Amino acid sequence: MSSPRLKLALLVTGCLLMQSMSAFAAGSCDRLVVTGSPDAPPYLWRDPQDPRHLMGANADLLKEAATQIGVKVELLYAGKRGQALEEVRTGRMDLLADTPLNGTELESLDFIHPPITRNEIMVWTRSGQTQPFNSLMDLHGHPGAISEKVRVTPVFDAALKEQLSLDRLPNLTQAFQKLMLGQVEYVLAGRYTGGALLQTLGMSKDLLAQPLPLDRPGLYLALSFNSACNDSWLRGQLAKKMTELAASGRSSDAVTRNLELWKAQLQQPTGATNQ
C-alpha cells in the first residue's frame, strides 16, 4: 500500500498535468502583434492621432473577435503594404489583418476563412454617361484609370492587364481628377472609398458609380507560418469568429462606422491629397 505522502505527490502531479494539458488545448498565445495596409480605408489605415498604430473596420472587428477568445491584439504600423507583408512573413509580426487571397503567399501564410471583410470594385463614370459600363467587355477599348493602391482578386487583375487600357496612378484623387477632365472615361475604385473621397472632393454629383460591382475581393486575416502563435487552436477560433461575423452583419456596420470616421479625417486640409 502506498504511503499518504506518495498519494499526495501523485495527486498534485496529476492536477498540474491536467492544468498544463488544459492550457495547451486552449492555446498558448495570449497576445498577437498585427499589421496591415496603412492606406486602405475604411478597412485599415494609419491612425493620424497615433501614427504607430493602425485603425479601421478590420481593426475593430479583429479586436472584437480576439476579446471573445481571450487574446490581446496590437495593430502596429510596419511601413507600406510590402513591408508589412515581409514583417509577418518572417514572423517578426504574427498576423496580417487585411490581405487579399494570393496563391504566392500560401507558402508562408495561413489564410483564415471566411474573409473578415469584402470590398466591391465599382466602375465610376461622369454623370450622364450613356455608354453602358457593366462588364469588362463593355470597358474594352475605352481609356480608364485605377489607383495603384486598389487591390483586386488575382483573376480580375489578370483580366484587367489582358483586356483593358488602364492608367495606373499613385492615388485615387488623381484618377478621379483625370475622369473629371475627360482624360479617361472611367475609374475603377472601391465602393466606399470612392464615394467618401468624391464627397470630400466636392465631386459626388459629377461622378457616379455604375450599379454593379465588377469584383468583390475578400480581405483576410493571415497568420505567419513563423509566428509562435500559429497553432490549430488559434486558427480554429479565428475561423469560427470570422464565420459568425459573416452571418451577423457586423462587418458592414464596422465599415460604415469607419467610413464616417475616415470622411471626418479627410476634412483636414491635407487629408484628401494622399488618398
Residue, then its C-alpha position, 0 to 999 in steps of 0.5 A: m500500500s502506498s504511503p499518504r505522502l506518495k498519494l499526495a505527490l501523485l495527486v498534485t502531479g496529476c492536477l498540474l498535468m491536467q492544468s498544463m494539458s488544459a492550457f495547451a488545448a486552449g492555446s498558448c498565445d495570449r497576445l498577437v502583434v498585427t499589421g496591415s495596409p496603412d492606406a486602405p480605408p475604411y478597412l485599415w489605415r494609419d491612425p493620424q492621432d497615433p501614427r504607430h498604430l493602425m485603425g479601421a473596420n478590420a481593426d475593430l472587428l479583429k479586436e472584437a473577435a480576439t476579446q471573445i477568445g481571450v487574446k490581446v491584439e496590437l495593430l502596429y504600423a510596419g511601413k507600406r503594404g510590402q513591408a508589412l507583408e515581409e514583417v509577418r512573413t518572417g514572423r517578426m509580426d504574427l498576423l496580417a489583418d487585411t490581405p487579399l487571397n494570393g496563391t504566392e503567399l500560401e507558402s508562408l501564410d495561413f489564410i483564415h476563412p471566411p474573409i473578415t471583410r469584402n470590398e466591391i470594385m465599382v466602375w465610376t463614370r461622369s454623370g450622364q454617361t450613356q455608354p453602358f459600363n457593366s462588364l469588362m467587355d463593355l470597358h474594352g477599348h475605352p481609356g480608364a484609370i485605377s489607383e495603384k493602391v486598389r487591390v483586386t482578386p488575382v483573376f480580375d487583375a489578370a483580366l484587367k492587364e489582358q483586356l483593358s487600357l488602364d492608367r495606373l496612378p499613385n492615388l485615387t484623387q488623381a484618377f478621379q481628377k483625370l475622369m473629371l477632365g475627360q482624360v479617361e472615361y472611367v475609374l475603377a475604385g472601391r465602393y466606399t472609398g470612392g464615394a467618401l473621397l468624391q464627397t470630400l472632393g466636392m465631386s459626388k454629383d459629377l461622378l457616379a458609380q455604375p450599379l454593379p460591382l465588377d469584383r468583390p475581393g475578400l480581405y483576410l486575416a493571415l497568420s505567419f507560418n513563423s509566428a509562435c502563435n500559429d497553432s490549430w487552436l488559434r486558427g480554429q477560433l479565428a475561423k469560427k469568429m470570422t464565420e459568425l461575423a459573416a452571418s451577423g452583419r457586423s462587418s458592414d456596420a464596422v465599415t460604415r462606422n469607419l467610413e464616417l470616421w475616415k470622411a471626418q479625417l479627410q476634412q483636414p486640409t491635407g487629408a484628401t491629397n494622399q488618398 
